[in-house]
Amino acid sequence: MVADSTRVRRGFLAGVKPTFMLPAVALALAGSALAPTISLLLAVAHAAAVGTALYTAHVVDEYVDAHVRGEHDPVLSAAAATAAAVASTLAFAVLATALWVAGARAAVAATLPLWALAVLHAPVLDKHPVTVTVDYPVGVALAFAGGYLAQTGHLAPGIAAVAVVLVVSLSGLKISIDRLDQAFDRTIHKHTLPVLLGDRTSARVAAAVHVLAAVLVAGFVAASILPTLALIAAAAALADAVLAVAVAPRWSVRAQMALAYPFTAALLAAQCASTGCAAAEVAGLAG
């Protein structure tokens, strides 16, 4: 009995995947921190809603991949996976309702699609080469924009620009990550771009997507939506493009993931420098 309860508890905890959850939650908090002023309660409530949506995605994935498609041995029973999805959905609904009651209705509008992405990822979005590439990047961008909306109720041009660039850059990284899994994905008929196009062509597509991210950053700087500081992110995106085609996939992915941090930091710092932000004020007070 004790062993069974321990196994179930570990199964529930397996849905907490820091590799996927932390970037989205951190960017949700970063979005809040880029507002002129910050309510910690709203910031935490929104970030928690993002986290529960991601947890829902992971347990729905477990149910579909293990019990519907039989792709791996189940970590949770079908009933336990269903219960976890229902519980996390209820938690998400409570947090969304709290944000709505607190007046952060624009943030709720940006956050509700995260739950839709969560429940549709495995059964629907995971089966098409475009949606399987962009659904997580879109979710991360919505989390970021939602954090800002939770504080302000409106979307500043620079915030929208950063969100768009994040979608493009992370999509390039996702293509490279899918190159690592293409042999397995082919066996389960998962139609990622590397499965559809082959390794060499998908690497070129990933590089082109990173170049597009660099071009977008440069365009936003030229249009004075982002300051010159953001060009650091453009340089990182160009480095990602080179890595995508010139380095073996495993090392390329590691390097691109490492570059994602200065890329994102440059964008966030540029937006803060352009308009001012609560994070800078807090840092100034601490200093």
N, C-alpha and C positions, 0 to 999 in steps of 0.2 A: 504493500500500500504506500509506504514512504517512497519507495523507488518510483512508483507510478506518478505520485504527486510531484516528485522532483523532475521527472521527465517532462511532465506537462508544463511545469513552471519554466523549464529551460526552453520548451517549445514556444511558449508565449514570449519569452525574452529574445528568442531568435528573430522575432519580427523587428526588434530594435537594431537597426543596421547603421552604425555611426558613419560609415563611408558615404552613404546616401543622405542621411538625415542631417548631419551636422552642417554641411554647406548650405542647405536650404534654410535651416533654422538660423544659422549665423547671418545669412543675407537678409532674412526677415528682420532681425534685430538691427542690422546695418541700415536697412531702409528707414527704420524708426529713428536711428541715431543721426541720419542726414537731415531730419526735419529741423526747423529753427528752434523748437522746444520739444521736449519729450515727456510723455506720461509713461512711467515705467510699467504701470498696471496694464495699459493698453498694449505696450510693446510686448510684455510677457504673454498676455492673453493671445495676441495674434501669433507670436512665435509658437506657442503651445498648440494652437489650431493647425499650424503648418506641420508640426511634429505628429499630431494625431492623424492627419491626412496621409502622411507618408507611412505611418504604421499600418493604416488601413490598406494601403497599396501593397505592403509586404505580406500581410496575412491573406489578402485576396490572391496574390501571386502564389502563395504556398498552396492554397486550396486548388486553384486552377492547374498549376504545374504538376502538383503531386497527385491530386485525386481525380482530375478531369482528363489530363493528358498523360499522366503516368511518366513524367520526365525524370523523376527522382523519387527516392523513398520519402514518405511523408515525415515531417518533423512534428506536425500536429495532426490529430485525427480530423476528419471532415467536420465533425460536430464542434470540436475545439476551435478550428480555424474560423468557422462561421460565427461562433460566439465571440471570438476576438474581434472579428470585423464589425459585428453589431455593437460591441462595447466601445470600440474606438470611434465608430460613427456617431454614437450617442454623445461621447465626449466632445467630438468635433462640433456637433450641433449645439451643445451647451455653450461652448466657447464662442461660436459664431453668434448665438443669441445674445450673449453678454456683450460682445462688441457692438451689435446692433442697438441694444438698449443704451449703451454708453455713447451712442451717436456716431460711431465709426462705421457708418453704413457703406461708404465707398470701399473701405477695407474688406467688408463682408462680401461685396460684389466681386472683388478681386480674389477672395479666398475660397468661395464656393466652388469655382472651377477646379480647385485642387482636389476636392473630394471626387468630382466627376472623373478627373484624370486617374485618381487612385483606383476606383472600381472598374474603370474601363481598360486600364493598362494591360493586364494579362489576357482577358478574354477578347479584346478588340484591337487596341492600339499596338500591342506587341506583335501583331501578325502582318503589319504593313511596313515596308521599308522606310517610308517617310515618317509616319507617326512613331515608330519605335525609335527613331533617331531624335525627334524633337520633343517628345512629350515631357521628359525630365527637364531639359533646358527651359521649356515654356513654364513648367511648374516652379523652377527656381526663380525665374524672372517675375512671375506672379507673386511669389513669396516676398521678393525684394520690394516690388512696387506696393504690395499690400501693407508692408511695414510702414512705408512713408505715408500711405493713405490713412492708416490708423491714427496718425498724428495730425495730419493736415486736412484731410478730406478732399484734396485735389492733387493732381499729378503735375509736378513741375516738368518743364521740357527736358532738363538735364537728367532727371530720374527716368523719364520715358526713354531717353537715348541710352542710358546705361542698361536698362532692361533689355532693349532691342539687341544691343551688342552682346550681352550675356547669352541670349538665346543663340545667336549665330556662333559665337566662340565655343560654347559648350556642345553645340551640335557637331562641330568639327572634331572635338575631343571624343564625343560619343562614337563617331564613325571609326576613329582609331581604336577605341576600346572594343568595338564589335569585330575588328579584324582579329583580335586575339581569340575570339570565341567562334569564328566562322566554321571550323570543322564540326564542333558540337552542334551549332545552330543548324547546319545543313542536315544533320541526322534527325532533328526534330521538326524540320520544315519551317524554321523560323526565318522569315524573309528580311534579314537585315541587308543593308547596302553591300557589305562585303560578300554575302552569300549571292546576292543578285548580280553584282558587277565583277566579282573577283577581287583578289587582294590588291593588285597593282592599280587598277582603275579606282577602287575605293580609296586608296591612299592619295591619289591625285584629287579626288573629290574632297577629301578631308583638307588637303592643302588649299584648295580653292576656297573652301568655306572659311578657313582661317584668314586668307587674303581678303575675303569679303569683310570679315570683322575689322581688319586693319583699315580698309577703305572707309568703312562706316565711321570709325573713330575719327579718321582724318577729316571726313566730311562734316561731322558734328563740330569739330574744332574750327574748320573753315567757316561754318555757319554761326560761330560764336555761341553754340549751345553748350559746348564743353570748352574749358580753357586749354591752353597749350600743354599743360601737365599731362593731359590724357594721352598725348602722343607716345608716352612710355608704354601704354597699353597696346598701341598700334605696333610698336617695335616688338613687343612680346608675341603678338599675334603673327607677325611675319616670321619670327623664330619658330613658332609652332608649325607654320606651313613648311618650313625647311625640314623640321624634324619628322613631319608626317611622311615625307617621301624619301628622305636620305638616311634614316636610321631604322634598324630592325624594330618591328612592331612593339615588342615588350619594352625595350628601352625607350622607344619613342613615346609610348603612353606614359611612362613614368616621368619623362622630361616634360611632356605637355601638362601633366597634372601638377608638377612643381611650378611651371610657369603660370598656371591658372591663378596662383596667389598674388604674385606681383601685378599680373594683368588686372585682376579685380581690385586690388588695393589702389592702383593708379587711377582707375575710374572713380572709385569712391572718394579718394583724396581730391581729385579734380573737381568733382561735384561739390564737395564741401568747401573747397577754396573759392569756387565760383559764387556760391550763394550764402555761405556760412551755414553752420550746422550745430546742433546740440552737442555732438561728440567733441567738436573743437572747443566749445565753451567749457565743457567738463574737464577736458585735458588742460585748458588754460588755468582753470581754478585749481586743479591738482598740482600744476607746476608752480 
